[in-house]
């Protein structure tokens, strides 16, 4: 059975990034190492994982990510 994760990172500038992945450790490592210069977190490193949730269904994970992204930033 596959697992999918919704995660929230706190960036060095105090802003938050929310994403979905099927490999949380690898995705966090990618954010921390700055593998993509165009990514939101690239210039906001270091990042810290502040929340994660696990789902069995990718659609549920995507729905949760959308819900979180709709929250107010305060």
HTML snippet that shows the backbone in 3Dmol.js (N, CA, C, O; Angstrom):
<script src="https://3Dmol.org/build/3Dmol-min.js"></script>
<div id="view" style="width:600px;height:400px;position:relative"></div>
<script>
const pdb = `
ATOM      1  N   UNK A   1       0.838  -1.181   0.000  1.00  0.00           N
ATOM      2  CA  UNK A   1       0.000   0.000   0.000  1.00  0.00           C
ATOM      3  C   UNK A   1       0.883   1.245   0.000  1.00  0.00           C
ATOM      4  O   UNK A   1       1.865   1.315   0.738  1.00  0.00           O
ATOM      5  N   UNK A   2       0.534   2.212  -0.820  1.00  0.00           N
ATOM      6  CA  UNK A   2       1.288   3.451  -0.895  1.00  0.00           C
ATOM      7  C   UNK A   2       0.838   4.422   0.175  1.00  0.00           C
ATOM      8  O   UNK A   2      -0.323   4.427   0.585  1.00  0.00           O
ATOM      9  N   UNK A   3       1.766   5.238   0.618  1.00  0.00           N
ATOM     10  CA  UNK A   3       1.462   6.315   1.547  1.00  0.00           C
ATOM     11  C   UNK A   3       1.794   7.633   0.878  1.00  0.00           C
ATOM     12  O   UNK A   3       2.743   7.740   0.101  1.00  0.00           O
ATOM     13  N   UNK A   4       0.991   8.630   1.198  1.00  0.00           N
ATOM     14  CA  UNK A   4       1.190   9.977   0.682  1.00  0.00           C
ATOM     15  C   UNK A   4       1.182  10.926   1.862  1.00  0.00           C
ATOM     16  O   UNK A   4       0.445  10.728   2.828  1.00  0.00           O
ATOM     17  N   UNK A   5       1.990  11.940   1.780  1.00  0.00           N
ATOM     18  CA  UNK A   5       2.150  12.858   2.892  1.00  0.00           C
ATOM     19  C   UNK A   5       1.863  14.292   2.462  1.00  0.00           C
ATOM     20  O   UNK A   5       2.305  14.744   1.405  1.00  0.00           O
ATOM     21  N   UNK A   6       1.124  14.984   3.294  1.00  0.00           N
ATOM     22  CA  UNK A   6       0.974  16.424   3.181  1.00  0.00           C
ATOM     23  C   UNK A   6       1.887  16.983   4.261  1.00  0.00           C
ATOM     24  O   UNK A   6       1.861  16.530   5.406  1.00  0.00           O
ATOM     25  N   UNK A   7       2.689  17.963   3.891  1.00  0.00           N
ATOM     26  CA  UNK A   7       3.648  18.492   4.862  1.00  0.00           C
ATOM     27  C   UNK A   7       3.689  20.005   4.811  1.00  0.00           C
ATOM     28  O   UNK A   7       3.389  20.625   3.791  1.00  0.00           O
ATOM     29  N   UNK A   8       4.070  20.584   5.944  1.00  0.00           N
ATOM     30  CA  UNK A   8       4.229  22.030   6.044  1.00  0.00           C
ATOM     31  C   UNK A   8       5.640  22.292   6.535  1.00  0.00           C
ATOM     32  O   UNK A   8       6.080  21.740   7.543  1.00  0.00           O
ATOM     33  N   UNK A   9       6.342  23.149   5.797  1.00  0.00           N
ATOM     34  CA  UNK A   9       7.683  23.573   6.178  1.00  0.00           C
ATOM     35  C   UNK A   9       7.641  25.020   6.646  1.00  0.00           C
ATOM     36  O   UNK A   9       6.915  25.841   6.086  1.00  0.00           O
ATOM     37  N   UNK A  10       8.410  25.322   7.657  1.00  0.00           N
ATOM     38  CA  UNK A  10       8.630  26.715   8.031  1.00  0.00           C
ATOM     39  C   UNK A  10       9.964  27.123   7.427  1.00  0.00           C
ATOM     40  O   UNK A  10      10.988  26.483   7.671  1.00  0.00           O
ATOM     41  N   UNK A  11       9.947  28.180   6.647  1.00  0.00           N
ATOM     42  CA  UNK A  11      11.152  28.655   5.974  1.00  0.00           C
ATOM     43  C   UNK A  11      11.913  29.630   6.875  1.00  0.00           C
ATOM     44  O   UNK A  11      11.386  30.107   7.880  1.00  0.00           O
ATOM     45  N   UNK A  12      13.139  29.910   6.501  1.00  0.00           N
ATOM     46  CA  UNK A  12      13.992  30.781   7.308  1.00  0.00           C
ATOM     47  C   UNK A  12      13.448  32.196   7.431  1.00  0.00           C
ATOM     48  O   UNK A  12      13.809  32.918   8.361  1.00  0.00           O
ATOM     49  N   UNK A  13      12.578  32.605   6.496  1.00  0.00           N
ATOM     50  CA  UNK A  13      11.987  33.949   6.558  1.00  0.00           C
ATOM     51  C   UNK A  13      10.670  33.967   7.327  1.00  0.00           C
ATOM     52  O   UNK A  13       9.976  34.983   7.353  1.00  0.00           O
ATOM     53  N   UNK A  14      10.325  32.833   7.959  1.00  0.00           N
ATOM     54  CA  UNK A  14       9.112  32.747   8.754  1.00  0.00           C
ATOM     55  C   UNK A  14       7.869  32.397   7.950  1.00  0.00           C
ATOM     56  O   UNK A  14       6.793  32.251   8.530  1.00  0.00           O
ATOM     57  N   UNK A  15       7.984  32.260   6.644  1.00  0.00           N
ATOM     58  CA  UNK A  15       6.851  31.884   5.799  1.00  0.00           C
ATOM     59  C   UNK A  15       6.739  30.361   5.754  1.00  0.00           C
ATOM     60  O   UNK A  15       7.660  29.640   6.138  1.00  0.00           O
ATOM     61  N   UNK A  16       5.592  29.896   5.279  1.00  0.00           N
ATOM     62  CA  UNK A  16       5.327  28.464   5.257  1.00  0.00           C
ATOM     63  C   UNK A  16       5.149  27.965   3.833  1.00  0.00           C
ATOM     64  O   UNK A  16       4.685  28.685   2.949  1.00  0.00           O
ATOM     65  N   UNK A  17       5.531  26.713   3.639  1.00  0.00           N
ATOM     66  CA  UNK A  17       5.385  26.033   2.355  1.00  0.00           C
ATOM     67  C   UNK A  17       4.641  24.731   2.620  1.00  0.00           C
ATOM     68  O   UNK A  17       4.976  24.000   3.552  1.00  0.00           O
ATOM     69  N   UNK A  18       3.636  24.440   1.807  1.00  0.00           N
ATOM     70  CA  UNK A  18       2.865  23.206   1.943  1.00  0.00           C
ATOM     71  C   UNK A  18       3.008  22.386   0.668  1.00  0.00           C
ATOM     72  O   UNK A  18       2.936  22.928  -0.434  1.00  0.00           O
ATOM     73  N   UNK A  19       3.208  21.090   0.817  1.00  0.00           N
ATOM     74  CA  UNK A  19       3.363  20.221  -0.337  1.00  0.00           C
ATOM     75  C   UNK A  19       2.827  18.827  -0.093  1.00  0.00           C
ATOM     76  O   UNK A  19       2.404  18.494   1.015  1.00  0.00           O
ATOM     77  N   UNK A  20       2.848  18.008  -1.146  1.00  0.00           N
ATOM     78  CA  UNK A  20       2.421  16.605  -1.107  1.00  0.00           C
ATOM     79  C   UNK A  20       3.533  15.767  -1.711  1.00  0.00           C
ATOM     80  O   UNK A  20       4.156  16.169  -2.694  1.00  0.00           O
ATOM     81  N   UNK A  21       3.782  14.611  -1.131  1.00  0.00           N
ATOM     82  CA  UNK A  21       4.807  13.708  -1.645  1.00  0.00           C
ATOM     83  C   UNK A  21       4.480  12.273  -1.250  1.00  0.00           C
ATOM     84  O   UNK A  21       3.684  12.033  -0.343  1.00  0.00           O
ATOM     85  N   UNK A  22       5.103  11.325  -1.939  1.00  0.00           N
ATOM     86  CA  UNK A  22       4.978   9.921  -1.538  1.00  0.00           C
ATOM     87  C   UNK A  22       6.248   9.442  -0.838  1.00  0.00           C
ATOM     88  O   UNK A  22       6.318   8.285  -0.425  1.00  0.00           O
ATOM     89  N   UNK A  23       7.251  10.307  -0.696  1.00  0.00           N
ATOM     90  CA  UNK A  23       8.489   9.969   0.015  1.00  0.00           C
ATOM     91  C   UNK A  23       8.932  11.197   0.805  1.00  0.00           C
ATOM     92  O   UNK A  23       9.685  12.033   0.307  1.00  0.00           O
ATOM     93  N   UNK A  24       8.460  11.290   2.027  1.00  0.00           N
ATOM     94  CA  UNK A  24       8.675  12.486   2.836  1.00  0.00           C
ATOM     95  C   UNK A  24      10.157  12.747   3.100  1.00  0.00           C
ATOM     96  O   UNK A  24      10.609  13.887   2.993  1.00  0.00           O
ATOM     97  N   UNK A  25      10.904  11.723   3.437  1.00  0.00           N
ATOM     98  CA  UNK A  25      12.333  11.918   3.724  1.00  0.00           C
ATOM     99  C   UNK A  25      13.090  12.458   2.511  1.00  0.00           C
ATOM    100  O   UNK A  25      13.882  13.393   2.634  1.00  0.00           O
ATOM    101  N   UNK A  26      12.847  11.876   1.358  1.00  0.00           N
ATOM    102  CA  UNK A  26      13.530  12.328   0.142  1.00  0.00           C
ATOM    103  C   UNK A  26      13.117  13.752  -0.217  1.00  0.00           C
ATOM    104  O   UNK A  26      13.951  14.557  -0.631  1.00  0.00           O
ATOM    105  N   UNK A  27      11.833  14.063  -0.059  1.00  0.00           N
ATOM    106  CA  UNK A  27      11.348  15.402  -0.411  1.00  0.00           C
ATOM    107  C   UNK A  27      11.951  16.451   0.519  1.00  0.00           C
ATOM    108  O   UNK A  27      12.351  17.524   0.066  1.00  0.00           O
ATOM    109  N   UNK A  28      12.019  16.151   1.818  1.00  0.00           N
ATOM    110  CA  UNK A  28      12.625  17.085   2.763  1.00  0.00           C
ATOM    111  C   UNK A  28      14.098  17.293   2.450  1.00  0.00           C
ATOM    112  O   UNK A  28      14.604  18.413   2.514  1.00  0.00           O
ATOM    113  N   UNK A  29      14.769  16.228   2.118  1.00  0.00           N
ATOM    114  CA  UNK A  29      16.177  16.326   1.754  1.00  0.00           C
ATOM    115  C   UNK A  29      16.356  17.218   0.533  1.00  0.00           C
ATOM    116  O   UNK A  29      17.282  18.029   0.485  1.00  0.00           O
ATOM    117  N   UNK A  30      15.476  17.073  -0.452  1.00  0.00           N
ATOM    118  CA  UNK A  30      15.538  17.909  -1.642  1.00  0.00           C
ATOM    119  C   UNK A  30      15.351  19.382  -1.315  1.00  0.00           C
ATOM    120  O   UNK A  30      16.055  20.235  -1.854  1.00  0.00           O
ATOM    121  N   UNK A  31      14.408  19.682  -0.436  1.00  0.00           N
ATOM    122  CA  UNK A  31      14.200  21.069  -0.014  1.00  0.00           C
ATOM    123  C   UNK A  31      15.443  21.597   0.702  1.00  0.00           C
ATOM    124  O   UNK A  31      15.900  22.708   0.432  1.00  0.00           O
ATOM    125  N   UNK A  32      15.978  20.802   1.604  1.00  0.00           N
ATOM    126  CA  UNK A  32      17.125  21.239   2.414  1.00  0.00           C
ATOM    127  C   UNK A  32      18.387  21.444   1.572  1.00  0.00           C
ATOM    128  O   UNK A  32      19.168  22.361   1.829  1.00  0.00           O
ATOM    129  N   UNK A  33      18.581  20.595   0.576  1.00  0.00           N
ATOM    130  CA  UNK A  33      19.775  20.704  -0.265  1.00  0.00           C
ATOM    131  C   UNK A  33      19.628  21.743  -1.372  1.00  0.00           C
ATOM    132  O   UNK A  33      20.620  22.147  -1.978  1.00  0.00           O
ATOM    133  N   UNK A  34      18.413  22.173  -1.637  1.00  0.00           N
ATOM    134  CA  UNK A  34      18.183  23.181  -2.662  1.00  0.00           C
ATOM    135  C   UNK A  34      18.454  22.661  -4.056  1.00  0.00           C
ATOM    136  O   UNK A  34      19.243  23.246  -4.798  1.00  0.00           O
ATOM    137  N   UNK A  35      17.812  21.574  -4.417  1.00  0.00           N
ATOM    138  CA  UNK A  35      18.060  20.941  -5.704  1.00  0.00           C
ATOM    139  C   UNK A  35      17.511  21.732  -6.893  1.00  0.00           C
ATOM    140  O   UNK A  35      17.975  21.565  -8.020  1.00  0.00           O
ATOM    141  N   UNK A  36      16.527  22.589  -6.639  1.00  0.00           N
ATOM    142  CA  UNK A  36      15.899  23.336  -7.731  1.00  0.00           C
ATOM    143  C   UNK A  36      15.955  24.828  -7.420  1.00  0.00           C
ATOM    144  O   UNK A  36      15.277  25.299  -6.508  1.00  0.00           O
ATOM    145  N   UNK A  37      16.752  25.562  -8.168  1.00  0.00           N
ATOM    146  CA  UNK A  37      16.919  26.998  -7.930  1.00  0.00           C
ATOM    147  C   UNK A  37      15.626  27.777  -8.084  1.00  0.00           C
ATOM    148  O   UNK A  37      15.496  28.866  -7.525  1.00  0.00           O
ATOM    149  N   UNK A  38      14.675  27.249  -8.823  1.00  0.00           N
ATOM    150  CA  UNK A  38      13.412  27.948  -9.067  1.00  0.00           C
ATOM    151  C   UNK A  38      12.339  27.620  -8.036  1.00  0.00           C
ATOM    152  O   UNK A  38      11.248  28.187  -8.082  1.00  0.00           O
ATOM    153  N   UNK A  39      12.634  26.717  -7.110  1.00  0.00           N
ATOM    154  CA  UNK A  39      11.622  26.340  -6.130  1.00  0.00           C
ATOM    155  C   UNK A  39      11.425  27.435  -5.082  1.00  0.00           C
ATOM    156  O   UNK A  39      12.333  28.217  -4.799  1.00  0.00           O
ATOM    157  N   UNK A  40      10.230  27.472  -4.521  1.00  0.00           N
ATOM    158  CA  UNK A  40       9.876  28.478  -3.517  1.00  0.00           C
ATOM    159  C   UNK A  40      10.839  28.455  -2.335  1.00  0.00           C
ATOM    160  O   UNK A  40      11.202  29.506  -1.809  1.00  0.00           O
ATOM    161  N   UNK A  41      11.246  27.282  -1.923  1.00  0.00           N
ATOM    162  CA  UNK A  41      12.072  27.164  -0.714  1.00  0.00           C
ATOM    163  C   UNK A  41      13.561  27.393  -0.960  1.00  0.00           C
ATOM    164  O   UNK A  41      14.325  27.530  -0.005  1.00  0.00           O
ATOM    165  N   UNK A  42      13.982  27.435  -2.207  1.00  0.00           N
ATOM    166  CA  UNK A  42      15.419  27.521  -2.511  1.00  0.00           C
ATOM    167  C   UNK A  42      16.097  28.679  -1.785  1.00  0.00           C
ATOM    168  O   UNK A  42      17.117  28.479  -1.126  1.00  0.00           O
ATOM    169  N   UNK A  43      15.555  29.864  -1.895  1.00  0.00           N
ATOM    170  CA  UNK A  43      16.176  31.043  -1.267  1.00  0.00           C
ATOM    171  C   UNK A  43      15.703  31.253   0.165  1.00  0.00           C
ATOM    172  O   UNK A  43      16.067  32.246   0.795  1.00  0.00           O
ATOM    173  N   UNK A  44      14.905  30.340   0.681  1.00  0.00           N
ATOM    174  CA  UNK A  44      14.359  30.472   2.027  1.00  0.00           C
ATOM    175  C   UNK A  44      14.892  29.385   2.962  1.00  0.00           C
ATOM    176  O   UNK A  44      14.298  29.115   4.006  1.00  0.00           O
ATOM    177  N   UNK A  45      15.983  28.780   2.597  1.00  0.00           N
ATOM    178  CA  UNK A  45      16.594  27.745   3.426  1.00  0.00           C
ATOM    179  C   UNK A  45      17.381  28.377   4.561  1.00  0.00           C
ATOM    180  O   UNK A  45      17.854  29.507   4.431  1.00  0.00           O
ATOM    181  N   UNK A  46      17.527  27.676   5.655  1.00  0.00           N
ATOM    182  CA  UNK A  46      17.060  26.305   5.911  1.00  0.00           C
ATOM    183  C   UNK A  46      15.555  26.271   6.173  1.00  0.00           C
ATOM    184  O   UNK A  46      14.937  27.274   6.531  1.00  0.00           O
ATOM    185  N   UNK A  47      14.999  25.094   5.982  1.00  0.00           N
ATOM    186  CA  UNK A  47      13.584  24.868   6.243  1.00  0.00           C
ATOM    187  C   UNK A  47      13.450  23.872   7.378  1.00  0.00           C
ATOM    188  O   UNK A  47      14.346  23.069   7.639  1.00  0.00           O
ATOM    189  N   UNK A  48      12.295  23.945   8.055  1.00  0.00           N
ATOM    190  CA  UNK A  48      12.051  23.041   9.182  1.00  0.00           C
ATOM    191  C   UNK A  48      10.665  22.428   9.011  1.00  0.00           C
ATOM    192  O   UNK A  48       9.688  23.144   8.794  1.00  0.00           O
ATOM    193  N   UNK A  49      10.581  21.113   9.107  1.00  0.00           N
ATOM    194  CA  UNK A  49       9.295  20.435   9.044  1.00  0.00           C
ATOM    195  C   UNK A  49       8.521  20.750  10.325  1.00  0.00           C
ATOM    196  O   UNK A  49       8.994  20.477  11.428  1.00  0.00           O
ATOM    197  N   UNK A  50       7.326  21.327  10.169  1.00  0.00           N
ATOM    198  CA  UNK A  50       6.524  21.657  11.347  1.00  0.00           C
ATOM    199  C   UNK A  50       5.254  20.824  11.440  1.00  0.00           C
ATOM    200  O   UNK A  50       4.608  20.786  12.487  1.00  0.00           O
ATOM    201  N   UNK A  51       4.891  20.151  10.336  1.00  0.00           N
ATOM    202  CA  UNK A  51       3.671  19.337  10.371  1.00  0.00           C
ATOM    203  C   UNK A  51       3.668  18.366   9.194  1.00  0.00           C
ATOM    204  O   UNK A  51       4.122  18.697   8.099  1.00  0.00           O
ATOM    205  N   UNK A  52       3.153  17.173   9.436  1.00  0.00           N
ATOM    206  CA  UNK A  52       2.924  16.232   8.340  1.00  0.00           C
ATOM    207  C   UNK A  52       1.740  15.342   8.680  1.00  0.00           C
ATOM    208  O   UNK A  52       1.468  15.059   9.847  1.00  0.00           O
ATOM    209  N   UNK A  53       1.044  14.907   7.643  1.00  0.00           N
ATOM    210  CA  UNK A  53      -0.084  13.994   7.767  1.00  0.00           C
ATOM    211  C   UNK A  53       0.071  12.919   6.708  1.00  0.00           C
ATOM    212  O   UNK A  53       0.508  13.193   5.590  1.00  0.00           O
ATOM    213  N   UNK A  54      -0.287  11.698   7.063  1.00  0.00           N
ATOM    214  CA  UNK A  54      -0.153  10.566   6.138  1.00  0.00           C
ATOM    215  C   UNK A  54      -1.524  10.124   5.639  1.00  0.00           C
ATOM    216  O   UNK A  54      -2.490  10.074   6.401  1.00  0.00           O
ATOM    217  N   UNK A  55      -1.593   9.807   4.357  1.00  0.00           N
ATOM    218  CA  UNK A  55      -2.829   9.356   3.712  1.00  0.00           C
ATOM    219  C   UNK A  55      -2.548   8.112   2.884  1.00  0.00           C
ATOM    220  O   UNK A  55      -1.435   7.922   2.393  1.00  0.00           O
ATOM    221  N   UNK A  56      -3.563   7.263   2.731  1.00  0.00           N
ATOM    222  CA  UNK A  56      -3.468   6.084   1.862  1.00  0.00           C
ATOM    223  C   UNK A  56      -3.912   6.404   0.444  1.00  0.00           C
ATOM    224  O   UNK A  56      -3.607   5.660  -0.489  1.00  0.00           O
ATOM    225  N   UNK A  57      -4.632   7.506   0.279  1.00  0.00           N
ATOM    226  CA  UNK A  57      -5.226   7.872  -1.010  1.00  0.00           C
ATOM    227  C   UNK A  57      -4.668   9.217  -1.455  1.00  0.00           C
ATOM    228  O   UNK A  57      -4.772  10.201  -0.723  1.00  0.00           O
ATOM    229  N   UNK A  58      -4.080   9.270  -2.639  1.00  0.00           N
ATOM    230  CA  UNK A  58      -3.473  10.498  -3.152  1.00  0.00           C
ATOM    231  C   UNK A  58      -4.499  11.621  -3.272  1.00  0.00           C
ATOM    232  O   UNK A  58      -4.174  12.785  -3.040  1.00  0.00           O
ATOM    233  N   UNK A  59      -5.736  11.279  -3.631  1.00  0.00           N
ATOM    234  CA  UNK A  59      -6.765  12.303  -3.770  1.00  0.00           C
ATOM    235  C   UNK A  59      -7.108  12.955  -2.436  1.00  0.00           C
ATOM    236  O   UNK A  59      -7.360  14.158  -2.383  1.00  0.00           O
ATOM    237  N   UNK A  60      -7.119  12.181  -1.371  1.00  0.00           N
ATOM    238  CA  UNK A  60      -7.345  12.743  -0.038  1.00  0.00           C
ATOM    239  C   UNK A  60      -6.193  13.663   0.354  1.00  0.00           C
ATOM    240  O   UNK A  60      -6.406  14.720   0.948  1.00  0.00           O
ATOM    241  N   UNK A  61      -4.984  13.257   0.022  1.00  0.00           N
ATOM    242  CA  UNK A  61      -3.819  14.081   0.332  1.00  0.00           C
ATOM    243  C   UNK A  61      -3.872  15.400  -0.425  1.00  0.00           C
ATOM    244  O   UNK A  61      -3.595  16.456   0.143  1.00  0.00           O
ATOM    245  N   UNK A  62      -4.223  15.343  -1.689  1.00  0.00           N
ATOM    246  CA  UNK A  62      -4.312  16.564  -2.500  1.00  0.00           C
ATOM    247  C   UNK A  62      -5.428  17.470  -1.980  1.00  0.00           C
ATOM    248  O   UNK A  62      -5.264  18.689  -1.929  1.00  0.00           O
ATOM    249  N   UNK A  63      -6.551  16.884  -1.597  1.00  0.00           N
ATOM    250  CA  UNK A  63      -7.646  17.683  -1.038  1.00  0.00           C
ATOM    251  C   UNK A  63      -7.206  18.370   0.250  1.00  0.00           C
ATOM    252  O   UNK A  63      -7.535  19.534   0.479  1.00  0.00           O
ATOM    253  N   UNK A  64      -6.472  17.662   1.079  1.00  0.00           N
ATOM    254  CA  UNK A  64      -5.988  18.255   2.340  1.00  0.00           C
ATOM    255  C   UNK A  64      -4.990  19.368   2.056  1.00  0.00           C
ATOM    256  O   UNK A  64      -5.032  20.407   2.713  1.00  0.00           O
ATOM    257  N   UNK A  65      -4.099  19.176   1.096  1.00  0.00           N
ATOM    258  CA  UNK A  65      -3.145  20.217   0.734  1.00  0.00           C
ATOM    259  C   UNK A  65      -3.889  21.480   0.289  1.00  0.00           C
ATOM    260  O   UNK A  65      -3.530  22.585   0.696  1.00  0.00           O
ATOM    261  N   UNK A  66      -4.906  21.323  -0.531  1.00  0.00           N
ATOM    262  CA  UNK A  66      -5.698  22.466  -0.995  1.00  0.00           C
ATOM    263  C   UNK A  66      -6.383  23.162   0.173  1.00  0.00           C
ATOM    264  O   UNK A  66      -6.454  24.390   0.224  1.00  0.00           O
ATOM    265  N   UNK A  67      -6.885  22.364   1.110  1.00  0.00           N
ATOM    266  CA  UNK A  67      -7.538  22.943   2.280  1.00  0.00           C
ATOM    267  C   UNK A  67      -6.541  23.796   3.077  1.00  0.00           C
ATOM    268  O   UNK A  67      -6.847  24.924   3.463  1.00  0.00           O
ATOM    269  N   UNK A  68      -5.365  23.252   3.313  1.00  0.00           N
ATOM    270  CA  UNK A  68      -4.346  23.979   4.076  1.00  0.00           C
ATOM    271  C   UNK A  68      -3.930  25.239   3.340  1.00  0.00           C
ATOM    272  O   UNK A  68      -3.796  26.298   3.953  1.00  0.00           O
ATOM    273  N   UNK A  69      -3.726  25.140   2.045  1.00  0.00           N
ATOM    274  CA  UNK A  69      -3.309  26.307   1.264  1.00  0.00           C
ATOM    275  C   UNK A  69      -4.381  27.393   1.260  1.00  0.00           C
ATOM    276  O   UNK A  69      -4.079  28.550   0.969  1.00  0.00           O
ATOM    277  N   UNK A  70      -5.611  27.045   1.575  1.00  0.00           N
ATOM    278  CA  UNK A  70      -6.688  28.027   1.655  1.00  0.00           C
ATOM    279  C   UNK A  70      -6.772  28.735   2.994  1.00  0.00           C
ATOM    280  O   UNK A  70      -7.535  29.689   3.146  1.00  0.00           O
ATOM    281  N   UNK A  71      -5.993  28.275   3.968  1.00  0.00           N
ATOM    282  CA  UNK A  71      -6.013  28.902   5.282  1.00  0.00           C
ATOM    283  C   UNK A  71      -5.404  30.295   5.238  1.00  0.00           C
ATOM    284  O   UNK A  71      -4.593  30.600   4.364  1.00  0.00           O
ATOM    285  N   UNK A  72      -5.795  31.132   6.177  1.00  0.00           N
ATOM    286  CA  UNK A  72      -5.152  32.437   6.350  1.00  0.00           C
ATOM    287  C   UNK A  72      -3.738  32.219   6.867  1.00  0.00           C
ATOM    288  O   UNK A  72      -3.479  31.252   7.582  1.00  0.00           O
ATOM    289  N   UNK A  73      -2.847  33.089   6.518  1.00  0.00           N
ATOM    290  CA  UNK A  73      -1.434  32.927   6.858  1.00  0.00           C
ATOM    291  C   UNK A  73      -1.090  33.229   8.309  1.00  0.00           C
ATOM    292  O   UNK A  73      -0.035  32.816   8.791  1.00  0.00           O
ATOM    293  N   UNK A  74      -1.956  33.936   9.004  1.00  0.00           N
ATOM    294  CA  UNK A  74      -1.687  34.214  10.411  1.00  0.00           C
ATOM    295  C   UNK A  74      -1.647  32.934  11.195  1.00  0.00           C
ATOM    296  O   UNK A  74      -1.432  32.959  12.407  1.00  0.00           O
TER     297      UNK A  74
END
`;
const viewer = $3Dmol.createViewer("view");
viewer.addModel(pdb, "pdb");
viewer.setStyle({}, {cartoon: {color: "spectrum"}});
viewer.zoomTo();
viewer.render();
</script>
